[in-house]
């Protein structure tokens, strides 16, 4: 099945497994190499889905305790603000959302991303939530 046809939940599950299992994944050093794993039954998507349910829009898979592995008890679907709070990122640091920042020079919110060495401007405007939505839409399309 082509990636674009897979659900967001399925793509989150694939990304979790890659972070834990694939030494070539760009996030492996922070997960699998540090011993972060997932339950053996989660090797099957159907078991992951039964435990976690469908991924709500604007949410991603979060480990409540970042020192522990993925599990039904330690995972939830969380928004960016919750995840940043769990990582200790202060609310007053830029926006607290990766790829979204306030540009003093234009007095506007700016959303951007980089893929294969190419920078992409995703949003420039006065609406913070639109900037976050633009960045999340990009991530969902290109990374999950």
Protein Blocks (a to p, Z undefined) as FASTA:
>chain_A
ZZklpcfklmmmmmmmmmmmmmkbmklmmmmmnopacdfklmpmklmmmmnopadehiac
ddfblmbccdfklgccddfklmmmmnopafkgonopghiacdfklopacddddeehiacd
fbdcfblklmmmmmmmmmmmmmZZ
